[in-house]
Amino acid sequence: MIATGQPVSRSHRLRRRLRHGDVPFRLLAAAFAFIVVALLVAIVGVAWDGSAAAREAFGLGFLTRIAWNPVAGEFGALPAIYGTIVSSAIALLLAAPPGIMIGIFLSDLSPARLRGPLSLMVELLAAIPSVVYGMWGIFVFIPFFRGAIAEPVSRALGDTVPFLAGPVTVGRGLLVAGIILAIMILPTIAAVSRDVLSVVPTHQREALLALGATRWEVIRHALLPYARAGIVGGMMLGLGRALGETMAATMVIGNTPRIDPSLFQPATTAASLIASQLPTTNTELHSSALVYLALVLFLITLLANSIARLLVWRVAGAAGGRR
């Protein structure tokens, strides 16, 4: 027993940490953290090595080339980049407002007896496999969308609004893919919004209610500013899933590597192009071009996540300054 006030030697502190598991736990946690970094480096290294032939043949011009013709040996990433960004942007624009409103309803407006079942339904919607969304899109949504929306809108506005121009043939296209992706990321945004709004301190609500504020004023002036950083983070999580979605996008977007101003026309995304062509490649250059495209998709995702992190930091800093 060491007397009170007696200096504790370094060896004794080390033995004590070893006995209580501090050092082994720290080493184990650090090992897992470095494993994640190593996996990331390995993935980038494999993609970089596999894309060598395409990088030598096309260089950075691969990003701006439009033609994608495996037979002629012509490959360009711009149609896939365009389809990936536009479909994901459509999905985020369509899913973010209802997702945030669902989160507000579940955290503050829903009756207690409905909050649990509705939250469970939202989580189940997030767990549905993407291939099921794709099948539903093909057999249910696309026929309805083509007959009830796309064809009437293109006939009425196609001559004056280029991005709504026809003709609408099979119904698969960029807008359909964006809508399906919006349905897929909606539960993610809703669940994250619900969670961050639920942890807002009660005194934030009670202070405004004591001053005579309405429920809407409490939500607007107390809840949303406090939870803004978390809501932005949930939106970026949904955007990340939309950027990398493969199966559902492959089934409903049309898989046509071209850039068309009309949202009703078929297009492609980087993930769907890789998934549909990689198993059937016949040349080394074709395989290398697809791996190069995967590397480009990784960089797009990395850039989106970096921007999201900056937005979260800025929003959190602004909210903290106001408080």
TARA-V623453 format. One record per residue. N is the residue number from 0. RES is the residue in three letters. SS is DSSP state (h for helix, s for strand, l for the rest). PHI is phi in radians with two decimals (999 if undefined). OMEGA is omega in whole degrees, 0 to 359 (999 if undefined). Layout:
n=N res=RES ss=SS phi=PHI omega=OMEGA
n=N res=RES ss=SS phi=PHI omega=OMEGA
//
This chain:
n=0 res=MET ss=l phi=999 omega=180
n=1 res=ILE ss=l phi=-1.59 omega=182
n=2 res=ALA ss=l phi=-1.17 omega=180
n=3 res=THR ss=l phi=-1.13 omega=179
n=4 res=GLY ss=l phi=1.56 omega=179
n=5 res=GLN ss=l phi=-1.33 omega=180
n=6 res=PRO ss=l phi=-1.04 omega=180
n=7 res=VAL ss=l phi=-1.71 omega=183
n=8 res=SER ss=l phi=-1.24 omega=179
n=9 res=ARG ss=h phi=-1.12 omega=180
n=10 res=SER ss=h phi=-1.16 omega=178
n=11 res=HIS ss=h phi=-1.17 omega=178
n=12 res=ARG ss=h phi=-1.09 omega=179
n=13 res=LEU ss=h phi=-1.12 omega=179
n=14 res=ARG ss=h phi=-1.08 omega=180
n=15 res=ARG ss=h phi=-1.15 omega=178
n=16 res=ARG ss=h phi=-1.15 omega=178
n=17 res=LEU ss=h phi=-1.15 omega=181
n=18 res=ARG ss=h phi=-1.14 omega=181
n=19 res=HIS ss=h phi=-1.58 omega=173
n=20 res=GLY ss=l phi=1.51 omega=182
n=21 res=ASP ss=h phi=-1.14 omega=183
n=22 res=VAL ss=h phi=-1.17 omega=178
n=23 res=PRO ss=h phi=-1.03 omega=180
n=24 res=PHE ss=h phi=-1.14 omega=179
n=25 res=ARG ss=h phi=-1.12 omega=179
n=26 res=LEU ss=h phi=-1.14 omega=179
n=27 res=LEU ss=h phi=-1.15 omega=179
n=28 res=ALA ss=h phi=-1.10 omega=179
n=29 res=ALA ss=h phi=-1.13 omega=179
n=30 res=ALA ss=h phi=-1.10 omega=178
n=31 res=PHE ss=h phi=-1.13 omega=178
n=32 res=ALA ss=h phi=-1.10 omega=179
n=33 res=PHE ss=h phi=-1.23 omega=176
n=34 res=ILE ss=h phi=-1.10 omega=178
n=35 res=VAL ss=h phi=-1.06 omega=179
n=36 res=VAL ss=h phi=-1.09 omega=180
n=37 res=ALA ss=h phi=-1.12 omega=178
n=38 res=LEU ss=h phi=-1.09 omega=179
n=39 res=LEU ss=h phi=-1.08 omega=179
n=40 res=VAL ss=h phi=-1.10 omega=180
n=41 res=ALA ss=h phi=-1.14 omega=180
n=42 res=ILE ss=h phi=-1.09 omega=179
n=43 res=VAL ss=h phi=-1.11 omega=180
n=44 res=GLY ss=h phi=-1.12 omega=179
n=45 res=VAL ss=h phi=-1.13 omega=178
n=46 res=ALA ss=h phi=-1.12 omega=180
n=47 res=TRP ss=h phi=-1.13 omega=179
n=48 res=ASP ss=h phi=-1.20 omega=181
n=49 res=GLY ss=h phi=-1.24 omega=181
n=50 res=SER ss=l phi=-1.66 omega=186
n=51 res=ALA ss=h phi=-1.05 omega=182
n=52 res=ALA ss=h phi=-1.09 omega=180
n=53 res=ALA ss=h phi=-1.21 omega=179
n=54 res=ARG ss=h phi=-1.16 omega=177
n=55 res=GLU ss=h phi=-1.21 omega=183
n=56 res=ALA ss=h phi=-1.38 omega=188
n=57 res=PHE ss=h phi=-2.07 omega=182
n=58 res=GLY ss=h phi=1.09 omega=178
n=59 res=LEU ss=h phi=-1.26 omega=176
n=60 res=GLY ss=h phi=-1.10 omega=176
n=61 res=PHE ss=h phi=-1.00 omega=183
n=62 res=LEU ss=h phi=-1.26 omega=184
n=63 res=THR ss=l phi=-1.93 omega=179
n=64 res=ARG ss=l phi=-1.33 omega=183
n=65 res=ILE ss=l phi=-1.76 omega=186
n=66 res=ALA ss=l phi=-1.18 omega=172
n=67 res=TRP ss=l phi=-2.38 omega=183
n=68 res=ASN ss=s phi=-2.37 omega=182
n=69 res=PRO ss=l phi=-1.05 omega=181
n=70 res=VAL ss=l phi=-1.14 omega=181
n=71 res=ALA ss=l phi=-1.53 omega=180
n=72 res=GLY ss=l phi=1.28 omega=180
n=73 res=GLU ss=s phi=-1.90 omega=184
n=74 res=PHE ss=l phi=-2.41 omega=176
n=75 res=GLY ss=l phi=-2.52 omega=186
n=76 res=ALA ss=l phi=-1.61 omega=188
n=77 res=LEU ss=h phi=-1.05 omega=178
n=78 res=PRO ss=h phi=-1.04 omega=180
n=79 res=ALA ss=h phi=-1.21 omega=177
n=80 res=ILE ss=h phi=-1.11 omega=179
n=81 res=TYR ss=h phi=-1.05 omega=181
n=82 res=GLY ss=h phi=-1.11 omega=179
n=83 res=THR ss=h phi=-1.11 omega=184
n=84 res=ILE ss=h phi=-1.21 omega=184
n=85 res=VAL ss=h phi=-1.19 omega=180
n=86 res=SER ss=h phi=-1.11 omega=179
n=87 res=SER ss=h phi=-1.20 omega=178
n=88 res=ALA ss=h phi=-1.12 omega=177
n=89 res=ILE ss=h phi=-1.06 omega=180
n=90 res=ALA ss=h phi=-1.05 omega=181
n=91 res=LEU ss=h phi=-1.18 omega=180
n=92 res=LEU ss=h phi=-1.13 omega=181
n=93 res=LEU ss=h phi=-1.42 omega=187
n=94 res=ALA ss=h phi=-1.59 omega=187
n=95 res=ALA ss=h phi=-1.10 omega=182
n=96 res=PRO ss=h phi=-1.06 omega=178
n=97 res=PRO ss=h phi=-1.16 omega=178
n=98 res=GLY ss=h phi=-1.12 omega=178
n=99 res=ILE ss=h phi=-1.15 omega=180
n=100 res=MET ss=h phi=-1.16 omega=175
n=101 res=ILE ss=h phi=-1.09 omega=178
n=102 res=GLY ss=h phi=-1.07 omega=178
n=103 res=ILE ss=h phi=-1.10 omega=181
n=104 res=PHE ss=h phi=-1.11 omega=183
n=105 res=LEU ss=h phi=-1.21 omega=184
n=106 res=SER ss=h phi=-1.54 omega=189
n=107 res=ASP ss=h phi=-2.33 omega=188
n=108 res=LEU ss=h phi=-1.95 omega=185
n=109 res=SER ss=l phi=-1.30 omega=171
n=110 res=PRO ss=l phi=-1.05 omega=185
n=111 res=ALA ss=h phi=-1.03 omega=183
n=112 res=ARG ss=h phi=-1.27 omega=179
n=113 res=LEU ss=h phi=-1.72 omega=187
n=114 res=ARG ss=h phi=-1.09 omega=181
n=115 res=GLY ss=h phi=-1.13 omega=179
n=116 res=PRO ss=h phi=-1.06 omega=180
n=117 res=LEU ss=h phi=-1.18 omega=177
n=118 res=SER ss=h phi=-1.09 omega=178
n=119 res=LEU ss=h phi=-1.12 omega=179
n=120 res=MET ss=h phi=-1.11 omega=178
n=121 res=VAL ss=h phi=-1.09 omega=180
n=122 res=GLU ss=h phi=-1.19 omega=176
n=123 res=LEU ss=h phi=-1.15 omega=178
n=124 res=LEU ss=h phi=-1.09 omega=178
n=125 res=ALA ss=h phi=-1.25 omega=183
n=126 res=ALA ss=h phi=-1.55 omega=181
n=127 res=ILE ss=l phi=-1.17 omega=179
n=128 res=PRO ss=l phi=-1.09 omega=184
n=129 res=SER ss=h phi=-1.13 omega=180
n=130 res=VAL ss=h phi=-1.15 omega=177
n=131 res=VAL ss=h phi=-1.18 omega=175
n=132 res=TYR ss=h phi=-1.04 omega=180
n=133 res=GLY ss=h phi=-1.12 omega=178
n=134 res=MET ss=h phi=-1.12 omega=178
n=135 res=TRP ss=h phi=-1.08 omega=178
n=136 res=GLY ss=h phi=-1.10 omega=182
n=137 res=ILE ss=h phi=-1.22 omega=189
n=138 res=PHE ss=h phi=-1.58 omega=184
n=139 res=VAL ss=h phi=-2.05 omega=190
n=140 res=PHE ss=h phi=-1.31 omega=184
n=141 res=ILE ss=h phi=-1.09 omega=177
n=142 res=PRO ss=h phi=-1.05 omega=177
n=143 res=PHE ss=h phi=-1.13 omega=183
n=144 res=PHE ss=h phi=-1.12 omega=182
n=145 res=ARG ss=h phi=-1.13 omega=184
n=146 res=GLY ss=h phi=-1.41 omega=187
n=147 res=ALA ss=h phi=-1.67 omega=186
n=148 res=ILE ss=h phi=-2.17 omega=190
n=149 res=ALA ss=h phi=-1.10 omega=183
n=150 res=GLU ss=h phi=-1.14 omega=177
n=151 res=PRO ss=h phi=-1.08 omega=182
n=152 res=VAL ss=h phi=-1.18 omega=181
n=153 res=SER ss=h phi=-1.17 omega=177
n=154 res=ARG ss=h phi=-1.21 omega=183
n=155 res=ALA ss=h phi=-1.41 omega=188
n=156 res=LEU ss=h phi=-2.13 omega=187
n=157 res=GLY ss=l phi=-1.07 omega=182
n=158 res=ASP ss=l phi=-1.30 omega=183
n=159 res=THR ss=l phi=-1.88 omega=181
n=160 res=VAL ss=l phi=-2.08 omega=187
n=161 res=PRO ss=h phi=-1.03 omega=184
n=162 res=PHE ss=h phi=-1.36 omega=174
n=163 res=LEU ss=h phi=-2.07 omega=183
n=164 res=ALA ss=l phi=-1.35 omega=176
n=165 res=GLY ss=l phi=-1.73 omega=0
n=166 res=PRO ss=l phi=-1.37 omega=177
n=167 res=VAL ss=l phi=-1.66 omega=184
n=168 res=THR ss=l phi=-1.76 omega=184
n=169 res=VAL ss=l phi=-1.46 omega=180
n=170 res=GLY ss=l phi=1.62 omega=178
n=171 res=ARG ss=l phi=-1.34 omega=182
n=172 res=GLY ss=l phi=-3.10 omega=186
n=173 res=LEU ss=h phi=-1.16 omega=181
n=174 res=LEU ss=h phi=-1.18 omega=177
n=175 res=VAL ss=h phi=-1.05 omega=178
n=176 res=ALA ss=h phi=-1.08 omega=178
n=177 res=GLY ss=h phi=-1.08 omega=180
n=178 res=ILE ss=h phi=-1.20 omega=178
n=179 res=ILE ss=h phi=-1.10 omega=177
n=180 res=LEU ss=h phi=-1.12 omega=177
n=181 res=ALA ss=h phi=-1.09 omega=178
n=182 res=ILE ss=h phi=-1.12 omega=182
n=183 res=MET ss=h phi=-1.26 omega=183
n=184 res=ILE ss=h phi=-1.58 omega=180
n=185 res=LEU ss=h phi=-0.99 omega=181
n=186 res=PRO ss=h phi=-1.12 omega=177
n=187 res=THR ss=h phi=-1.12 omega=180
n=188 res=ILE ss=h phi=-1.13 omega=181
n=189 res=ALA ss=h phi=-1.13 omega=182
n=190 res=ALA ss=h phi=-1.16 omega=179
n=191 res=VAL ss=h phi=-1.16 omega=178
n=192 res=SER ss=h phi=-1.08 omega=178
n=193 res=ARG ss=h phi=-1.06 omega=183
n=194 res=ASP ss=h phi=-1.15 omega=183
n=195 res=VAL ss=h phi=-1.27 omega=177
n=196 res=LEU ss=h phi=-1.29 omega=181
n=197 res=SER ss=h phi=-1.24 omega=182
n=198 res=VAL ss=l phi=-1.67 omega=174
n=199 res=VAL ss=l phi=-1.11 omega=182
n=200 res=PRO ss=l phi=-0.96 omega=182
n=201 res=THR ss=h phi=-1.06 omega=182
n=202 res=HIS ss=h phi=-1.15 omega=175
n=203 res=GLN ss=h phi=-1.11 omega=179
n=204 res=ARG ss=h phi=-1.29 omega=187
n=205 res=GLU ss=h phi=-1.14 omega=181
n=206 res=ALA ss=h phi=-1.11 omega=180
n=207 res=LEU ss=h phi=-1.28 omega=177
n=208 res=LEU ss=h phi=-1.09 omega=179
n=209 res=ALA ss=h phi=-1.16 omega=178
n=210 res=LEU ss=l phi=-1.50 omega=178
n=211 res=GLY ss=l phi=1.61 omega=180
n=212 res=ALA ss=l phi=-1.27 omega=176
n=213 res=THR ss=l phi=-1.40 omega=179
n=214 res=ARG ss=h phi=-1.08 omega=180
n=215 res=TRP ss=h phi=-1.13 omega=179
n=216 res=GLU ss=h phi=-1.17 omega=176
n=217 res=VAL ss=h phi=-1.11 omega=180
n=218 res=ILE ss=h phi=-1.13 omega=184
n=219 res=ARG ss=h phi=-1.26 omega=189
n=220 res=HIS ss=h phi=-1.73 omega=182
n=221 res=ALA ss=h phi=-2.00 omega=187
n=222 res=LEU ss=h phi=-1.32 omega=185
n=223 res=LEU ss=h phi=-1.09 omega=177
n=224 res=PRO ss=h phi=-1.08 omega=181
n=225 res=TYR ss=h phi=-1.18 omega=186
n=226 res=ALA ss=h phi=-1.72 omega=187
n=227 res=ARG ss=h phi=-1.06 omega=181
n=228 res=ALA ss=h phi=-1.08 omega=178
n=229 res=GLY ss=h phi=-1.14 omega=179
n=230 res=ILE ss=h phi=-1.15 omega=177
n=231 res=VAL ss=h phi=-1.07 omega=177
n=232 res=GLY ss=h phi=-1.07 omega=177
n=233 res=GLY ss=h phi=-1.12 omega=177
n=234 res=MET ss=h phi=-1.10 omega=180
n=235 res=MET ss=h phi=-1.23 omega=173
n=236 res=LEU ss=h phi=-1.10 omega=177
n=237 res=GLY ss=h phi=-1.10 omega=178
n=238 res=LEU ss=h phi=-1.10 omega=178
n=239 res=GLY ss=h phi=-1.08 omega=178
n=240 res=ARG ss=h phi=-1.19 omega=180
n=241 res=ALA ss=h phi=-1.13 omega=180
n=242 res=LEU ss=h phi=-1.10 omega=184
n=243 res=GLY ss=h phi=-1.74 omega=182
n=244 res=GLU ss=l phi=-1.12 omega=185
n=245 res=THR ss=l phi=-1.99 omega=193
n=246 res=MET ss=h phi=-1.17 omega=182
n=247 res=ALA ss=h phi=-1.10 omega=179
n=248 res=ALA ss=h phi=-1.10 omega=179
n=249 res=THR ss=h phi=-1.07 omega=185
n=250 res=MET ss=h phi=-1.38 omega=188
n=251 res=VAL ss=h phi=-2.10 omega=186
n=252 res=ILE ss=l phi=-1.54 omega=178
n=253 res=GLY ss=s phi=1.81 omega=175
n=254 res=ASN ss=l phi=0.92 omega=176
n=255 res=THR ss=l phi=-2.05 omega=184
n=256 res=PRO ss=l phi=-1.34 omega=177
n=257 res=ARG ss=l phi=-2.61 omega=178
n=258 res=ILE ss=l phi=-1.95 omega=179
n=259 res=ASP ss=l phi=-2.14 omega=181
n=260 res=PRO ss=l phi=-1.11 omega=182
n=261 res=SER ss=l phi=-1.39 omega=177
n=262 res=LEU ss=l phi=-1.30 omega=180
n=263 res=PHE ss=l phi=-1.47 omega=185
n=264 res=GLN ss=l phi=-1.57 omega=178
n=265 res=PRO ss=l phi=-1.07 omega=179
n=266 res=ALA ss=s phi=-2.59 omega=177
n=267 res=THR ss=l phi=-2.65 omega=172
n=268 res=THR ss=l phi=-2.11 omega=181
n=269 res=ALA ss=h phi=-1.08 omega=182
n=270 res=ALA ss=h phi=-1.15 omega=181
n=271 res=SER ss=h phi=-1.20 omega=178
n=272 res=LEU ss=h phi=-1.16 omega=179
n=273 res=ILE ss=h phi=-1.14 omega=183
n=274 res=ALA ss=h phi=-1.16 omega=184
n=275 res=SER ss=h phi=-1.43 omega=186
n=276 res=GLN ss=h phi=-1.93 omega=184
n=277 res=LEU ss=h phi=-1.05 omega=179
n=278 res=PRO ss=h phi=-1.21 omega=186
n=279 res=THR ss=h phi=-2.06 omega=180
n=280 res=THR ss=l phi=-1.21 omega=182
n=281 res=ASN ss=l phi=-2.00 omega=182
n=282 res=THR ss=l phi=-2.23 omega=178
n=283 res=GLU ss=h phi=-1.14 omega=180
n=284 res=LEU ss=h phi=-1.16 omega=178
n=285 res=HIS ss=h phi=-1.10 omega=178
n=286 res=SER ss=h phi=-1.07 omega=181
n=287 res=SER ss=h phi=-1.13 omega=178
n=288 res=ALA ss=h phi=-1.13 omega=178
n=289 res=LEU ss=h phi=-1.19 omega=176
n=290 res=VAL ss=h phi=-1.16 omega=176
n=291 res=TYR ss=h phi=-1.05 omega=177
n=292 res=LEU ss=h phi=-1.13 omega=176
n=293 res=ALA ss=h phi=-1.10 omega=177
n=294 res=LEU ss=h phi=-1.12 omega=177
n=295 res=VAL ss=h phi=-1.12 omega=178
n=296 res=LEU ss=h phi=-1.09 omega=177
n=297 res=PHE ss=h phi=-1.06 omega=179
n=298 res=LEU ss=h phi=-1.15 omega=177
n=299 res=ILE ss=h phi=-1.09 omega=179
n=300 res=THR ss=h phi=-1.11 omega=178
n=301 res=LEU ss=h phi=-1.11 omega=179
n=302 res=LEU ss=h phi=-1.13 omega=179
n=303 res=ALA ss=h phi=-1.11 omega=179
n=304 res=ASN ss=h phi=-1.17 omega=178
n=305 res=SER ss=h phi=-1.15 omega=177
n=306 res=ILE ss=h phi=-1.10 omega=179
n=307 res=ALA ss=h phi=-1.09 omega=180
n=308 res=ARG ss=h phi=-1.11 omega=177
n=309 res=LEU ss=h phi=-1.11 omega=179
n=310 res=LEU ss=h phi=-1.12 omega=180
n=311 res=VAL ss=h phi=-1.10 omega=179
n=312 res=TRP ss=h phi=-1.08 omega=182
n=313 res=ARG ss=h phi=-1.15 omega=181
n=314 res=VAL ss=h phi=-1.12 omega=180
n=315 res=ALA ss=h phi=-1.13 omega=179
n=316 res=GLY ss=h phi=-1.16 omega=178
n=317 res=ALA ss=h phi=-1.15 omega=179
n=318 res=ALA ss=h phi=-1.14 omega=178
n=319 res=GLY ss=h phi=-1.14 omega=177
n=320 res=GLY ss=h phi=-1.14 omega=179
n=321 res=ARG ss=h phi=-1.22 omega=180
n=322 res=ARG ss=l phi=-1.33 omega=999
//
